[in-house]
């Protein structure tokens, strides 16, 4: 049997007037996706609609977690912002690519790359104008 835990650590670091890095650690699944959604939407509600999700410490994402990413994309766009992913582990990157989510969300090698894309105003081709190009 799989060891299921309801523990997901999410921290929010505000990096600019309208942006934040949301660092996630643990499994994003049926039992924990609401934690990520709640913390990320709280950041948007606090005036940071441009989010970078730092996924370096994510061990597993199920279909509920992937759905949460899409929901956050829509929420940030509705708030006039953007969402991009950073430091995505290889196993998760394969899933994001296979499901086509990588076509919707810019993916950056590091958080610094994602923030640089925001600072550049997305001039390098992001449809949302903030996260820059995927890398």
Phi and psi restraints in degrees (value plus and minus 20) as a CYANA .aco file:
   2 UNK   PHI     -95.2   -55.2
   2 UNK   PSI     119.4   159.4
   3 UNK   PHI     -98.6   -58.6
   3 UNK   PSI      92.5   132.5
   4 UNK   PHI    -121.9   -81.9
   4 UNK   PSI     112.6   152.6
   5 UNK   PHI    -150.4  -110.4
   5 UNK   PSI     125.7   165.7
   6 UNK   PHI    -114.0   -74.0
   6 UNK   PSI      -5.7    34.3
   7 UNK   PHI    -114.0   -74.0
   7 UNK   PSI     102.7   142.7
   8 UNK   PHI    -159.2  -119.2
   8 UNK   PSI     106.9   146.9
   9 UNK   PHI    -119.5   -79.5
   9 UNK   PSI     104.1   144.1
  10 UNK   PHI    -149.5  -109.5
  10 UNK   PSI     103.9   143.9
  11 UNK   PHI    -141.6  -101.6
  11 UNK   PSI     126.2   166.2
  12 UNK   PHI    -139.0   -99.0
  12 UNK   PSI     106.6   146.6
  13 UNK   PHI    -140.3  -100.3
  13 UNK   PSI      96.8   136.8
  14 UNK   PHI     -96.5   -56.5
  14 UNK   PSI     106.1   146.1
  15 UNK   PHI    -132.8   -92.8
  15 UNK   PSI     -25.5    14.5
  16 UNK   PHI    -187.6  -147.6
  16 UNK   PSI    -197.3  -157.3
  17 UNK   PHI     -81.3   -41.3
  17 UNK   PSI     -54.8   -14.8
  18 UNK   PHI    -151.5  -111.5
  18 UNK   PSI       6.5    46.5
  19 UNK   PHI    -159.1  -119.1
  19 UNK   PSI     137.4   177.4
  20 UNK   PHI    -173.1  -133.1
  20 UNK   PSI     132.9   172.9
  21 UNK   PHI    -123.4   -83.4
  21 UNK   PSI     106.9   146.9
  22 UNK   PHI    -127.7   -87.7
  22 UNK   PSI      87.1   127.1
  23 UNK   PHI    -111.9   -71.9
  23 UNK   PSI     110.1   150.1
  24 UNK   PHI    -139.7   -99.7
  24 UNK   PSI     114.7   154.7
  25 UNK   PHI    -155.7  -115.7
  25 UNK   PSI     104.7   144.7
  26 UNK   PHI     102.5   142.5
  26 UNK   PSI    -178.8  -138.8
  27 UNK   PHI    -118.2   -78.2
  27 UNK   PSI     112.6   152.6
  28 UNK   PHI    -124.3   -84.3
  28 UNK   PSI      83.1   123.1
  29 UNK   PHI    -164.5  -124.5
  29 UNK   PSI    -188.8  -148.8
  30 UNK   PHI     -71.1   -31.1
  30 UNK   PSI     -56.0   -16.0
  31 UNK   PHI    -106.1   -66.1
  31 UNK   PSI     -39.0     1.0
  32 UNK   PHI    -144.6  -104.6
  32 UNK   PSI     -31.2     8.8
  33 UNK   PHI     -78.5   -38.5
  33 UNK   PSI     -52.9   -12.9
  34 UNK   PHI     -85.1   -45.1
  34 UNK   PSI     -48.5    -8.5
  35 UNK   PHI     -85.7   -45.7
  35 UNK   PSI     -68.6   -28.6
  36 UNK   PHI     -80.4   -40.4
  36 UNK   PSI     -68.5   -28.5
  37 UNK   PHI     -78.0   -38.0
  37 UNK   PSI     -65.8   -25.8
  38 UNK   PHI     -83.5   -43.5
  38 UNK   PSI     -65.0   -25.0
  39 UNK   PHI     -88.2   -48.2
  39 UNK   PSI     -61.7   -21.7
  40 UNK   PHI     -86.5   -46.5
  40 UNK   PSI     -63.3   -23.3
  41 UNK   PHI     -88.1   -48.1
  41 UNK   PSI     -50.4   -10.4
  42 UNK   PHI     -84.4   -44.4
  42 UNK   PSI     -60.1   -20.1
  43 UNK   PHI     -82.8   -42.8
  43 UNK   PSI     -63.2   -23.2
  44 UNK   PHI     -80.7   -40.7
  44 UNK   PSI     -64.1   -24.1
  45 UNK   PHI     -84.1   -44.1
  45 UNK   PSI     -45.0    -5.0
  46 UNK   PHI    -105.5   -65.5
  46 UNK   PSI     -12.9    27.1
  47 UNK   PHI      78.4   118.4
  47 UNK   PSI      -3.3    36.7
  48 UNK   PHI    -139.0   -99.0
  48 UNK   PSI      57.8    97.8
  49 UNK   PHI     -98.0   -58.0
  49 UNK   PSI     -29.6    10.4
  50 UNK   PHI    -119.1   -79.1
  50 UNK   PSI      88.0   128.0
  51 UNK   PHI    -134.4   -94.4
  51 UNK   PSI     121.2   161.2
  52 UNK   PHI    -134.2   -94.2
  52 UNK   PSI     100.9   140.9
  53 UNK   PHI    -111.4   -71.4
  53 UNK   PSI      95.9   135.9
  54 UNK   PHI    -109.1   -69.1
  54 UNK   PSI      87.0   127.0
  55 UNK   PHI    -123.7   -83.7
  55 UNK   PSI      -4.6    35.4
  56 UNK   PHI     -76.7   -36.7
  56 UNK   PSI     -51.7   -11.7
  57 UNK   PHI    -123.9   -83.9
  57 UNK   PSI      -1.7    38.3
  58 UNK   PHI    -108.1   -68.1
  58 UNK   PSI     107.3   147.3
  59 UNK   PHI    -111.1   -71.1
  59 UNK   PSI     -52.8   -12.8
  60 UNK   PHI    -177.7  -137.7
  60 UNK   PSI     123.2   163.2
  61 UNK   PHI    -155.0  -115.0
  61 UNK   PSI     106.6   146.6
  62 UNK   PHI    -119.3   -79.3
  62 UNK   PSI    -191.1  -151.1
  63 UNK   PHI     -83.2   -43.2
  63 UNK   PSI     -52.7   -12.7
  64 UNK   PHI     -86.0   -46.0
  64 UNK   PSI     -60.3   -20.3
  65 UNK   PHI     -83.5   -43.5
  65 UNK   PSI     -63.3   -23.3
  66 UNK   PHI     -83.1   -43.1
  66 UNK   PSI     -60.7   -20.7
  67 UNK   PHI     -82.6   -42.6
  67 UNK   PSI     -56.4   -16.4
  68 UNK   PHI     -83.2   -43.2
  68 UNK   PSI     -60.9   -20.9
  69 UNK   PHI     -79.7   -39.7
  69 UNK   PSI     -64.4   -24.4
  70 UNK   PHI     -84.5   -44.5
  70 UNK   PSI     -61.9   -21.9
  71 UNK   PHI     -81.8   -41.8
  71 UNK   PSI     -60.4   -20.4
  72 UNK   PHI     -86.3   -46.3
  72 UNK   PSI     -57.1   -17.1
  73 UNK   PHI     -77.9   -37.9
  73 UNK   PSI     -69.0   -29.0
  74 UNK   PHI     -82.8   -42.8
  74 UNK   PSI     -61.6   -21.6
  75 UNK   PHI     -84.8   -44.8
  75 UNK   PSI     -62.6   -22.6
  76 UNK   PHI     -86.9   -46.9
  76 UNK   PSI     -59.9   -19.9
  77 UNK   PHI     -84.7   -44.7
  77 UNK   PSI     -60.7   -20.7
  78 UNK   PHI     -81.7   -41.7
  78 UNK   PSI     -48.9    -8.9
  79 UNK   PHI    -108.5   -68.5
  79 UNK   PSI     -13.1    26.9
  80 UNK   PHI      59.7    99.7
  80 UNK   PSI       2.0    42.0
  81 UNK   PHI    -137.3   -97.3
  81 UNK   PSI    -174.6  -134.6
  82 UNK   PHI    -171.4  -131.4
  82 UNK   PSI     145.4   185.4
  83 UNK   PHI    -158.1  -118.1
  83 UNK   PSI     113.6   153.6
  84 UNK   PHI    -161.3  -121.3
  84 UNK   PSI     141.0   181.0
  85 UNK   PHI    -128.2   -88.2
  85 UNK   PSI     128.0   168.0
  86 UNK   PHI    -160.2  -120.2
  86 UNK   PSI     129.7   169.7
  87 UNK   PHI      34.9    74.9
  87 UNK   PSI      27.3    67.3
  88 UNK   PHI     -98.7   -58.7
  88 UNK   PSI     102.8   142.8
  89 UNK   PHI     -80.4   -40.4
  89 UNK   PSI     130.9   170.9
  90 UNK   PHI     -72.8   -32.8
  90 UNK   PSI     -66.2   -26.2
  91 UNK   PHI     -83.2   -43.2
  91 UNK   PSI     -56.3   -16.3
  92 UNK   PHI     -95.2   -55.2
  92 UNK   PSI     -55.8   -15.8
  93 UNK   PHI     -81.0   -41.0
  93 UNK   PSI     -59.9   -19.9
  94 UNK   PHI     -79.6   -39.6
  94 UNK   PSI     -62.8   -22.8
  95 UNK   PHI     -86.6   -46.6
  95 UNK   PSI     -61.8   -21.8
  96 UNK   PHI     -84.5   -44.5
  96 UNK   PSI     -58.1   -18.1
  97 UNK   PHI     -90.8   -50.8
  97 UNK   PSI     -67.0   -27.0
  98 UNK   PHI     -81.2   -41.2
  98 UNK   PSI     -54.9   -14.9
  99 UNK   PHI    -105.6   -65.6
  99 UNK   PSI     -27.8    12.2
 100 UNK   PHI      66.6   106.6
 100 UNK   PSI     -20.1    19.9
 101 UNK   PHI     -83.2   -43.2
 101 UNK   PSI     -49.5    -9.5
 102 UNK   PHI     -84.6   -44.6
 102 UNK   PSI     -38.7     1.3
 103 UNK   PHI     -98.4   -58.4
 103 UNK   PSI     -39.8     0.2
 104 UNK   PHI    -118.1   -78.1
 104 UNK   PSI     -54.1   -14.1
 105 UNK   PHI    -135.4   -95.4
 105 UNK   PSI     105.8   145.8
 106 UNK   PHI     -82.7   -42.7
 106 UNK   PSI     118.5   158.5
 107 UNK   PHI    -140.0  -100.0
 107 UNK   PSI     108.0   148.0
 108 UNK   PHI    -137.6   -97.6
 108 UNK   PSI     129.2   169.2
 109 UNK   PHI     -84.3   -44.3
 109 UNK   PSI     -60.3   -20.3
 110 UNK   PHI    -152.8  -112.8
 110 UNK   PSI     142.9   182.9
 111 UNK   PHI     -83.0   -43.0
 111 UNK   PSI     -59.6   -19.6
 112 UNK   PHI     -78.4   -38.4
 112 UNK   PSI     -60.5   -20.5
 113 UNK   PHI     -82.8   -42.8
 113 UNK   PSI     -62.6   -22.6
 114 UNK   PHI     -84.8   -44.8
 114 UNK   PSI     -63.0   -23.0
 115 UNK   PHI     -86.4   -46.4
 115 UNK   PSI     -55.5   -15.5
 116 UNK   PHI     -83.0   -43.0
 116 UNK   PSI     -57.7   -17.7
 117 UNK   PHI     -83.2   -43.2
 117 UNK   PSI     -57.5   -17.5
 118 UNK   PHI     -87.3   -47.3
 118 UNK   PSI     -64.3   -24.3
 119 UNK   PHI     -82.2   -42.2
 119 UNK   PSI     -52.3   -12.3
 120 UNK   PHI     -98.3   -58.3
 120 UNK   PSI     -24.3    15.7
 121 UNK   PHI      55.2    95.2
 121 UNK   PSI      -4.2    35.8
 122 UNK   PHI      51.3    91.3
 122 UNK   PSI       0.2    40.2
 123 UNK   PHI     -82.7   -42.7
 123 UNK   PSI     -35.7     4.3
 124 UNK   PHI    -108.9   -68.9
 124 UNK   PSI      -7.1    32.9
 125 UNK   PHI     102.9   142.9
 125 UNK   PSI     -15.8    24.2
 126 UNK   PHI     -90.1   -50.1
 126 UNK   PSI     114.5   154.5
 127 UNK   PHI     -84.4   -44.4
 127 UNK   PSI     -43.8    -3.8
 128 UNK   PHI    -112.4   -72.4
 128 UNK   PSI     -28.0    12.0
 129 UNK   PHI      60.3   100.3
 129 UNK   PSI      -9.6    30.4
 130 UNK   PHI    -149.7  -109.7
 130 UNK   PSI     -60.0   -20.0
 131 UNK   PHI    -109.4   -69.4
 131 UNK   PSI     -17.9    22.1
 132 UNK   PHI      50.9    90.9
 132 UNK   PSI    -182.1  -142.1
 133 UNK   PHI    -107.9   -67.9
 133 UNK   PSI     137.9   177.9
 134 UNK   PHI     -94.8   -54.8
 134 UNK   PSI     131.2   171.2
